């Protein structure tokens, strides 16, 4: 998965994860586009953080940073949407779901970086 491919994957996966969280966890939106916008914001912030933090040696640190940033963004951005409400645990569970989607993406990115160094 190359760099642009990872961004596209994030732009698809993060909004889907937030929509799923909307139905499963204590997070509420008034309109369907709101969790999609939040997911796009999470994808962009997550990609920037990956560029700064993600190395083979820092995979765990990058995952923890993604989790903390996602929880904070969900908790603080959701109330700005009309009818948007989230509990602390709703934000944490949503961030956990997003973090679970990040694990295979991080592994693929680190593998691609190793292959680029070898080539």
N, C-alpha and C positions, 0 to 999 in steps of 0.2 A: 504494500500500500504506500504509494508515494505521497508527498506532502499535500498536493492539491486534492488527491483522492481522500486523504484523511480529513481535510476540511469539509469536503462534500459529504463524507460519511457522518461527520459530527453534525452538520447542518440538517441531516435527515434523522439521525438517531436521537439527538437531544430533544427536539420537539416531540417526537413520538414518546420518549420516556416521560416528559412532563405531562402529556395528555393521559398516559396510562396512570401516572401518579394522581392526576386530577380525579380519576374514577376510583382509585384504591385508598388514598390517604386523605387526612384532614387538610385538604387544600381546595379552595373553591374559586372558580372564575365565572363571570357572568356571560362571557361570549367565547366561542370556540377559538377565535384567533388569538386570544390572550395567552394561553399556554404555549402556542406556537411561537409567538414573539419572545416569550421568556426562554423557550428552548433555543432560539436563534442567538439570543444574548449569551446564554450559557455556552453554546458551541463556540462562539467567537472568543469569549474570555478563556475558555478551556484550551483553545488552540494557541492563544498567545502564551498562556502559562506553560504549555508543552514546549513551545519553542525556547522558553527561558530555562525550564527546569529539567526536562526529560533527557536523561542519559541512562545508560545501562546501570550505573551505580546509584542512580537516584530515582529508580522506578517507584519505590515505596513512598518516598518523600513527595514525588509528583502526584501520586494517587491521593495521599492525605491532603495535599494542598488543593487538589481538585475538589475533594469532598468538602473541605472547609469553605472554599470559595462558593461552591454551588449552594451549600446550605445558607450561607449569608446572603447570596444574591436572591435566592428563592424567598427567604424570610423578609428581606427588605424591599424587594421590587414588587412582589405580589400585591401588597396593599395599595400601590399606586394605580392599579387597574381598577376600573369601575366595577364594583361588586367583588373585587378580589379579596380573599381572606385566606390566611394560613396560620396554623399553629406552629409552635416551635418544633413539635414532633413531626408535623407534616413536612416542614422544610428539611428536617434531618432525614426522614424516610425518602423523600424525593431525591436528596443528594446521594443517599445510599444507592438508590436505583440507578442514578446517573453514573456513580462510581463503578457499579458493576458492569456497565457498558464500556467504561474506560479501560478496564483491565485488558481485554483482547486488543483494543486499539493501541495501547501503550506497548504491548508486546510486539505487535506488528511494526510499529514505528522504530523501536529499538532494533529489531531484526533487519529492517531496511537500512538503518544507519550502519550496522555492522557490515552488510553486504556492499554498501557504497565504499567503505573504508578498504575492504578486501580488493575490490575491483580496481 
